[in-house]
């Protein structure tokens, strides 16, 4: 494994039971993901896109095969070590933002630092810096209900960024946004990728979003193919 490879995936498969039937979500996936990649993942609903993202984030373990993140074999780690890897190396962005309604924007960002045991003043400083990086420092004390959808997604991006992750995993991050706001969010992610070198894996149904990535994957019936 070279230092440029962030994820190494070999013969990765994931199956589960659904209505007493075996469903194979991923089939023998072999793939390397380099540091600094911006990769879009497309394919039909139920084809395995979100399952792959969950595997990359250590949220699910494979039925068989290997997946390593920065030379940590995720399929072999116990839950405590896996939680630590997620806390330090992986930022998540979701379609529905997943902000806590009773916390301010600043507090929603700070919450990502809790597992790292960072002291309050340093946590607040880093959270403010993360909000500033997404042009939302002036909304730090606003609650989610006081923010637009695009602003809430920016808070979610700041929450993912605040721990300086190796990779951001984004599951349909623009799915609930209008076209103008979608473009603003994707511009932000593209700039983060180019300027900070953060690896981004982005699931999307939107071909306009997928075109902004420098690599494209397609998943159908659990089979991953590369598209130019």
Secondary structure, DSSP 8 states (H G I E B T S, - for coil): --TTEEEEEEEEEEEEEETTEEEEEEEEEEEEEETT-EEEEE--TTSSHHHHHHHHTTSS--SEEEEEETTEETTT--HHHHHHHHHHHEEEEETT----TTSBHHHHHHGGGGGGT--HHHHHHHHHHHHHHTT-GGGTT-BGGGS-HHHHHHHHHHHHHTT--SEEEEESTTTTS-HHHHHHHHHHHHHHHHHH--EEEEE-S-HHHHTTSSEEEEEETTEEEEE-
